[in-house]
Amino acid sequence: MTQSDKNPGQSASELISRRIAELGDWRGQTLGRMRKLIHEAVPEVVEECKWMGTPVWSHDGILCTGESYKDKVKLTFAKGAALKDPSHLFNASLDGNVRRAIDIHEADEVDEPAFKALMREAAALNSAGKAKASKKPKS
């Protein structure tokens, strides 16, 4: 778990936990549930806080960010356009070339097994990219 530049005395995990508690409503519960699923899917995930305290989950690069808005929790996958999504979890940012997002509204149910599979696929994609980069000859 990395520390935040904003609050050097606190770990990113502590800051994310505090953010979830501060929300205090369905958005905090949703973000907390999704965080738990992320950790179940990718146990070695690293939590970070970036961009004014936005929760970020990484594994050989950014997997996704977790943002909360008045009417939704948004999970934005950094390389979402490259991921297979047979369960059609992505429902936002669908026209971009790189990112894809899942907007979760108050009454929405998320297909947990499909979400975990998507997280594992995102981690595998990042790891594959890191492996390719390390095999390139250095000039």
C-alpha positions, 0 to 999 in steps of 0.5 A, spaced: 500 500 500 503 506 497 502 513 501 499 519 499 503 525 497 497 529 500 497 526 507 504 523 507 503 520 514 497 515 512 497 510 507 493 510 501 488 504 504 487 508 510 485 514 506 480 510 502 477 507 508 476 514 511 473 516 504 468 510 504 466 512 511 465 519 510 461 518 504 456 515 509 451 513 505 449 508 499 455 510 495 460 509 501 457 502 501 458 501 494 465 503 494 466 499 500 463 492 496 467 494 490 473 494 493 472 488 497 471 484 490 477 488 487 481 485 493 478 478 492 479 478 485 486 480 485 489 479 492 496 483 490 493 489 488 496 496 490 491 501 493 493 508 491 490 515 492 491 520 486 488 526 483 485 529 489 484 523 493 481 518 488 482 511 490 486 507 485 487 500 484 494 498 481 497 491 479 503 492 474 499 499 472 493 502 474 487 497 473 481 502 475 479 508 479 473 509 484 470 515 484 463 517 487 458 522 485 452 525 487 448 519 483 453 514 482 459 510 483 464 510 477 469 505 476 474 507 470 478 502 467 485 505 465 485 500 459 478 498 459 477 498 451 482 492 451 478 488 455 473 483 453 466 484 457 461 478 455 457 480 461 456 488 459 458 491 465 461 497 462 456 502 461 459 508 461 465 512 457 464 507 451 466 511 445 473 512 448 479 509 445 482 506 451 478 507 458 471 504 459 467 505 466 462 502 470 457 507 473 453 504 479 447 507 481 443 506 488 439 501 486 444 497 481 446 490 482 453 488 480 454 481 477 460 480 482 463 473 478 463 477 472 466 483 475 472 479 479 473 476 472 474 483 469 478 485 474 483 479 473 483 480 466 485 487 467 491 485 471 493 480 466 493 485 461 497 489 465 502 484 467 503 482 460 504 489 458 510 489 463 513 482 461 513 485 454 517 491 456 522 488 460 524 483 454 525 489 449 533 490 448 536 496 451 539 500 447 
